[in-house]
Amino acid sequence: MGLIRLKIRELADERGWTLKEVAERSGLNYSTVKNYVQRESMTMTDYTAIHRLARAFGVAIEDLVEILEE
């Protein structure tokens, strides 16, 4: 199974957003966003959450997700 990482911190920093702002803009709970940022890698995540985050940042999902290992 592959490993991924979400580039939330990098995208938020580029825009000058806090994680709380990311949560508000994406409609996700702050704890969910914080959990994704703190994890160095993960094997599974909620596709809907990834989609919401990508829309909030105005990027394609491919720009949000970093594949660490296939």
GROMACS elastic network, one bead per residue, 0.5 to 0.9 nm:
[ bonds ]
;  ai    aj funct       b0    kb
    1    43     6  0.67708   500
    1    69     6  0.83012   500
    1    70     6  0.67035   500
    2    42     6  0.83456   500
    2    43     6  0.59994   500
    2    44     6  0.87906   500
    2    67     6  0.75818   500
    2    68     6  0.73794   500
    2    69     6  0.50941   500
    3    41     6  0.59233   500
    3    42     6  0.53771   500
    3    44     6  0.79809   500
    3    66     6  0.86953   500
    3    67     6  0.62055   500
    3    68     6  0.53053   500
    3    70     6  0.65049   500
    4    40     6  0.85084   500
    4    41     6  0.54339   500
    4    42     6  0.54316   500
    4    43     6  0.62698   500
    4    44     6  0.80186   500
    4    65     6  0.65572   500
    4    66     6  0.55486   500
    4    68     6  0.52663   500
    4    69     6  0.70628   500
    4    70     6  0.86442   500
    5     8     6  0.88526   500
    5    36     6  0.80565   500
    5    37     6  0.84342   500
    5    39     6  0.75670   500
    5    40     6  0.63744   500
    5    42     6  0.63776   500
    5    43     6  0.88221   500
    5    64     6  0.84261   500
    5    65     6  0.58995   500
    5    66     6  0.51273   500
    5    67     6  0.65429   500
    5    68     6  0.69132   500
    6     9     6  0.82721   500
    6    36     6  0.68155   500
    6    37     6  0.70874   500
    6    39     6  0.87271   500
    6    40     6  0.87181   500
    6    41     6  0.81311   500
    6    42     6  0.88933   500
    6    50     6  0.82517   500
    6    64     6  0.56749   500
    6    66     6  0.60915   500
    6    67     6  0.88355   500
    7    10     6  0.55275   500
    7    11     6  0.63063   500
    7    12     6  0.86104   500
    7    37     6  0.77120   500
    7    63     6  0.79470   500
    7    64     6  0.52322   500
    7    65     6  0.61904   500
    7    66     6  0.68131   500
    8    11     6  0.52931   500
    8    12     6  0.59624   500
    8    13     6  0.84686   500
    8    19     6  0.83716   500
    8    22     6  0.83479   500
    8    33     6  0.80586   500
    8    36     6  0.78264   500
    8    37     6  0.62659   500
    8    53     6  0.80423   500
    8    57     6  0.89236   500
    8    64     6  0.69474   500
    8    65     6  0.88289   500
    9    12     6  0.51133   500
    9    13     6  0.59885   500
    9    14     6  0.85695   500
    9    18     6  0.86933   500
    9    19     6  0.77184   500
    9    37     6  0.63949   500
   10    13     6  0.51751   500
   10    14     6  0.62439   500
   10    15     6  0.88284   500
   11    14     6  0.51465   500
   11    15     6  0.65250   500
   11    16     6  0.86758   500
   11    17     6  0.84855   500
   11    57     6  0.71290   500
   11    64     6  0.79313   500
   12    15     6  0.52398   500
   12    16     6  0.59725   500
   12    18     6  0.65591   500
   12    19     6  0.71742   500
   12    21     6  0.86554   500
   12    22     6  0.70199   500
   12    57     6  0.79041   500
   13    17     6  0.60606   500
   13    18     6  0.76537   500
   14    17     6  0.78136   500
   15    57     6  0.85786   500
   17    20     6  0.79295   500
   17    21     6  0.57782   500
   17    22     6  0.66075   500
   18    21     6  0.51141   500
   18    22     6  0.64023   500
   18    23     6  0.87382   500
   19    23     6  0.62086   500
   19    24     6  0.86395   500
   19    30     6  0.71049   500
   19    33     6  0.68472   500
   19    34     6  0.68344   500
   19    37     6  0.87736   500
   20    23     6  0.50792   500
   20    24     6  0.62661   500
   20    25     6  0.86545   500
   20    29     6  0.87160   500
   20    30     6  0.58381   500
   20    33     6  0.82050   500
   20    34     6  0.85874   500
   21    24     6  0.50118   500
   21    25     6  0.60036   500
   21    26     6  0.83986   500
   21    30     6  0.86957   500
   22    25     6  0.51982   500
   22    26     6  0.59794   500
   22    27     6  0.82830   500
   22    28     6  0.81699   500
   22    30     6  0.80464   500
   22    33     6  0.75254   500
   22    53     6  0.76669   500
   22    56     6  0.73315   500
   22    57     6  0.82025   500
   23    26     6  0.52602   500
   23    27     6  0.57523   500
   23    29     6  0.57858   500
   23    30     6  0.51106   500
   23    31     6  0.85215   500
   23    32     6  0.81478   500
   23    33     6  0.62132   500
   23    34     6  0.87691   500
   23    53     6  0.83488   500
   24    27     6  0.52274   500
   24    28     6  0.67249   500
   24    29     6  0.77744   500
   24    30     6  0.77679   500
   25    28     6  0.80008   500
   25    52     6  0.87608   500
   25    53     6  0.82114   500
   25    55     6  0.89879   500
   25    56     6  0.56433   500
   25    57     6  0.84518   500
   26    29     6  0.87201   500
   26    49     6  0.82178   500
   26    52     6  0.53067   500
   26    53     6  0.53736   500
   26    54     6  0.83132   500
   26    55     6  0.73048   500
   26    56     6  0.50688   500
   26    57     6  0.83003   500
   27    30     6  0.89809   500
   27    49     6  0.88872   500
   27    52     6  0.73196   500
   27    53     6  0.85065   500
   27    56     6  0.86913   500
   28    31     6  0.83751   500
   28    32     6  0.66867   500
   28    33     6  0.69311   500
   28    49     6  0.71286   500
   28    52     6  0.78168   500
   28    53     6  0.82148   500
   29    32     6  0.52625   500
   29    33     6  0.65812   500
   29    34     6  0.87355   500
   30    33     6  0.52019   500
   30    34     6  0.60749   500
   30    35     6  0.84838   500
   31    34     6  0.50495   500
   31    35     6  0.59704   500
   31    36     6  0.86240   500
   32    35     6  0.50815   500
   32    36     6  0.62976   500
   32    37     6  0.87332   500
   32    49     6  0.89047   500
   33    36     6  0.52096   500
   33    37     6  0.63184   500
   33    38     6  0.87457   500
   33    53     6  0.89300   500
   34    37     6  0.51273   500
   34    38     6  0.61829   500
   34    39     6  0.87553   500
   35    38     6  0.52186   500
   35    39     6  0.63312   500
   36    39     6  0.54555   500
   36    40     6  0.83475   500
   36    41     6  0.87312   500
   36    42     6  0.86452   500
   36    45     6  0.88854   500
   37    40     6  0.76028   500
   38    41     6  0.89281   500
   39    42     6  0.69241   500
   41    68     6  0.75791   500
   42    45     6  0.73233   500
   44    47     6  0.88465   500
   45    48     6  0.88048   500
   45    49     6  0.78177   500
   45    50     6  0.77920   500
   46    49     6  0.52947   500
   46    50     6  0.65317   500
   46    51     6  0.87818   500
   47    50     6  0.50384   500
   47    51     6  0.61082   500
   47    52     6  0.85942   500
   48    51     6  0.50196   500
   48    52     6  0.61504   500
   48    53     6  0.86013   500
   49    52     6  0.50758   500
   49    53     6  0.61352   500
   49    54     6  0.85681   500
   50    53     6  0.51306   500
   50    54     6  0.61209   500
   50    55     6  0.85971   500
   50    61     6  0.69996   500
   50    64     6  0.78591   500
   50    65     6  0.82359   500
   51    54     6  0.51668   500
   51    55     6  0.62063   500
   51    56     6  0.86301   500
   51    60     6  0.85797   500
   51    61     6  0.66028   500
   52    55     6  0.51448   500
   52    56     6  0.61379   500
   52    57     6  0.87039   500
   53    56     6  0.50568   500
   53    57     6  0.62799   500
   53    58     6  0.84601   500
   53    59     6  0.86925   500
   53    61     6  0.84049   500
   53    64     6  0.79853   500
   54    57     6  0.52269   500
   54    58     6  0.59166   500
   54    59     6  0.52020   500
   54    60     6  0.59324   500
   54    61     6  0.54923   500
   54    62     6  0.87718   500
   54    63     6  0.79616   500
   54    64     6  0.62846   500
   55    59     6  0.63218   500
   55    60     6  0.76416   500
   55    61     6  0.83858   500
   56    59     6  0.79255   500
   57    60     6  0.87356   500
   57    64     6  0.86799   500
   59    62     6  0.80376   500
   59    63     6  0.61306   500
   59    64     6  0.71013   500
   60    63     6  0.53226   500
   60    64     6  0.68391   500
   61    64     6  0.51161   500
   61    65     6  0.62056   500
   62    65     6  0.53949   500
   62    66     6  0.74852   500
   63    66     6  0.75008   500
   67    70     6  0.70568   500
